[in-house]
Amino acid sequence: MSELKIAVVPVTPFQQNCSIVWDETTKRGAVIDPGGDLPRILAALEELEVTAEKIILTHGHIDHAAGAADLAEQLKVPVEGPHIGDKFLLDDLVANGERTGIPGKAVTPSRWLEEGDSVDIGGIPFEVLHVPGHTPGHVVLFSRDNSFALVGDTLFQRSVGRTDFPYGDHDQLITGIKTKLLPLGDSVTILPGHGSASTIGTEKRSNPYIR
């Protein structure tokens, strides 16, 4: 019987929630959104005694993806996600890193993710939802068996992702949240890319952007 475990390693000056997700029975898992501070991520993997079998990206922003290429090389694992709509962001990580002060390296995933795909994390299946608006290729990962979703920068505690980028689309983001995330169920725990975890039910009641 699989037992889902999650550990959060805040990384970069943006305090992005890099997540280590694994099956406690097998100690196999994945690193989600390694935006930087790789020594901290590697130390956490060692302390947790988790074997990371892949890296998964929810989207292509620097604080989520800057360290993916180097970490994949060090761990000798593939990178999966996000949706190909974020390819331009992943290609621009070096220049974006120079602008933000976060060292970045361009990364090309071995697998782009699409709506309806499934990703395996330590033997636990996660459904892929394509929820653009914050970025064109943003994906959400949902474990139906565990009522748990990694939502990246789509939905936060009492807030939603920024859309004031040239490629952002607030209406598209809100539509995606309302049609794809809220129907997952009130009891579903969400872990965003920044800040504290919440539940779908809590956000339906208290989030001013989606009430």
Protein Blocks (a to p, Z undefined) as FASTA:
>chain_A
ZZdddddddehjklpacdddddfklopacdehiabjklmmmmmmmmnopacfbdcdfblc
fklmmmmmmmmmmnopacedjdfklmmmmmmmmmmmmmnopacdddddfbdcdehiacde
ehiacdddddehjbmkbccdddfklopacekjmbcghiacdfkbfkbcfklmmmmmmmmm
mmnopklccddfedjdddfklmmmmmmklZZ
